[in-house]
Amino acid sequence: MNSKQELRRLIRASHPLTKLSRHPRLADARTVLLYSALPDEVPTLPLLNRLTAEGKTVLLPRVVSDTDMELRRYTGPNDLEPGAFGIMEPTGELFTDYDLIDVAIVPGMAFDREGHRLGRGKGYYDRFLARLPHIYKIGICFPFQLVDKVPADVHDILMDEVIC
């Protein structure tokens, strides 16, 4: 490294969100399932706003019971409000035409290179994604969240790809 500026450029280019934003599947997608990040997840707000500005349909999950989540359309920051535990939750229009979803960007506590994902233990994503096998699933995480092996159960849904 010759300068602080070069180091900053290298670090920004290595960020999972930067890598994801350049992904061809995301570029080609018309409808994208993303998430509103918790403090320990890769932040997605810049990407949410960019994809919306590009005219893509952006969807966010909202937990509606102990077992289920629904999808809400995101059109901008006004579509988010603090929910349980201060987590920003979507308030936009309900979306149920799941066959139109091209790509799902999925958070996790940990991933392995085989696409196994460690969630938060409630199974929301596994139950939801099991009904949508056509969706290309991209797990996104920080490098420290990529581990050698994530223990897996038969009901766990594999990611097609993991970006960290």
WODA-V400982 format. One record per residue. RES is the residue in three letters. BURIAL is I if it has 24 or more other C-alpha atoms within 12 Angstrom, else O. Layout:
((RES/BURIAL) (RES/BURIAL))
This chain:
((MET/O) (ASN/O) (SER/O) (LYS/O) (GLN/O) (GLU/O) (LEU/O) (ARG/O) (ARG/O) (LEU/O) (ILE/O) (ARG/O) (ALA/O) (SER/O) (HIS/O) (PRO/I) (LEU/I) (THR/I) (LYS/I) (LEU/I) (SER/I) (ARG/O) (HIS/O) (PRO/O) (ARG/I) (LEU/I) (ALA/O) (ASP/O) (ALA/I) (ARG/O) (THR/I) (VAL/I) (LEU/I) (LEU/I) (TYR/I) (SER/I) (ALA/I) (LEU/O) (PRO/O) (ASP/O) (GLU/I) (VAL/I) (PRO/I) (THR/I) (LEU/I) (PRO/O) (LEU/I) (LEU/I) (ASN/I) (ARG/O) (LEU/I) (THR/I) (ALA/O) (GLU/O) (GLY/O) (LYS/I) (THR/I) (VAL/I) (LEU/I) (LEU/I) (PRO/I) (ARG/I) (VAL/I) (VAL/O) (SER/O) (ASP/O) (THR/O) (ASP/O) (MET/I) (GLU/I) (LEU/I) (ARG/I) (ARG/I) (TYR/I) (THR/I) (GLY/I) (PRO/I) (ASN/O) (ASP/I) (LEU/I) (GLU/O) (PRO/O) (GLY/O) (ALA/O) (PHE/O) (GLY/O) (ILE/O) (MET/I) (GLU/I) (PRO/I) (THR/I) (GLY/I) (GLU/O) (LEU/O) (PHE/I) (THR/O) (ASP/O) (TYR/I) (ASP/O) (LEU/O) (ILE/I) (ASP/I) (VAL/I) (ALA/I) (ILE/I) (VAL/I) (PRO/I) (GLY/I) (MET/I) (ALA/I) (PHE/I) (ASP/I) (ARG/I) (GLU/O) (GLY/I) (HIS/I) (ARG/I) (LEU/I) (GLY/I) (ARG/O) (GLY/O) (LYS/O) (GLY/I) (TYR/I) (TYR/I) (ASP/I) (ARG/O) (PHE/I) (LEU/I) (ALA/O) (ARG/O) (LEU/O) (PRO/O) (HIS/O) (ILE/I) (TYR/I) (LYS/I) (ILE/I) (GLY/I) (ILE/I) (CYS/I) (PHE/I) (PRO/O) (PHE/O) (GLN/I) (LEU/I) (VAL/O) (ASP/O) (LYS/O) (VAL/O) (PRO/O) (ALA/O) (ASP/O) (VAL/O) (HIS/O) (ASP/I) (ILE/I) (LEU/I) (MET/I) (ASP/I) (GLU/I) (VAL/I) (ILE/I) (CYS/I))
